[in-house]
């Protein structure tokens, strides 16, 4: 297996370096830590049988260039799967192999997440604007030779997909968004009850590194607590998936980048959304959400999306927020019925 190029290797190497002579114990620790990391990365590969992992360089007007960590498998028409917060592409591991029997499935880590680049931010949060992230994905699919493609996005990935559908309507033939209503709608209608559930929307946008420092004190606790609180069943998450999420989320640059994702949502993304108030999604849209989650309890999800797209269908599935992991069978069935 190729040696990963992401930062955990550098962190481990740095932790064992010393200006003094390296002892046998130091060498043994270094080898052990690298074997542990290899095992973690290897377990992620096992979750995606017959998929390959590659890194793609993407030109970027905000930071020069970035790389996207991408897992690809299957054959047939291209299907792009976009993950949400605080996860990585691994969240698709229960559904991607089944979908790969019908499609060429492309699962990237979004910029700032997983093993993809987490470039420095800017004062306007343009580096993590949904428009910027959507452009990454359009360039990725162009590199892969796909002029048009199907796409599904969960949580933050769904918000990126929404922007992609407005900015690049000719690129996507059919799209699915999972367990979201549009960002602008939430900010315009949020009440005390919903703000309590979505407290992270307001915590993560705080400035001056405040949320980064608090999360960074115990990132594993923060991440696993979010998984438990937003799901209908914490048993839905495999140990291997949780290990993959924690491995990446421990990176300080990822914690900062994911906060920037939310800061962008509360600023520049809203400006872009305001400019496109009359624009409608042109391709057929599938909307799926958890019957036991916040969307079902607080919004008429299908009606909201019907006002923003020309062709909409959808349903609630028996789960909480993390639809592909909590209800994988129903998710596969719904996506196959829609995309084929």
Secondary structure, DSSP 8 states (H G I E B T S, - for coil): -----SHHHHHHHHHT--SS---HHHHHHHHHHHHHHHHHHHHHHHTSTT-EEEEEEEEETTTEEEEEEEEEEE-SEEEEEE--TT--GGGGTTTHHHHTTTEEEEEE--TTSTTS------TT-GGG-HHHHHHHHHHHHHHTT-SSEEEEEETHHHHHHHHHHHH-TTTEEEEEEES---HHHHHHH--HHHHHHTTHHHHTT-STTHHHHHHHHSHHHHHHHHHHHHSS-GGGS-HHHHHHHHHHHTSHHHHHHHHHHHHHHTTHHHHHHHHTTT--B-SEEEEEEETTSHHHHH--HHHHHHTTBSSEEEEEESSSS-HHHHSHHHHHHHHHHHH-
